[in-house]
């Protein structure tokens, strides 16, 4: 499975971006930013209801399916997968987001980590890449 991941702060600034295909990085960045508008819309609609971190599929294009996840602290995870991967089920996407959230939590739990700063950790990057390959 080819996937791209963005972790976005509560202020909508990118903390971490993994572009699976560097040739299409600009297009992926556009999709990440477009997805943020939908995440904000969905999060404001669910403010009074039971909160579910998994926001589901935000939208689809000819090439990609874009999924969203938002933590209680308003950290947003955007996942972009190939539309050709029709075998990917919602339950699997939920598990990917849970793994990404656990990895982010482990990273941010480090006392030397500065919250809301871009992530440049090589071990974090390696772990995120492993999650995407699974």
Secondary structure by P-SEA (a helix, b strand, c coil): ccbbbbbbcccccccccccccccaaaaaaaaaaaaaaaaaaaaaaaccccccccccccccccccccccccccccbbbbbbbbcccccccaaaaaaaaaaaaaaaaaaaaccccccccccccaaaaaaaaaaaac
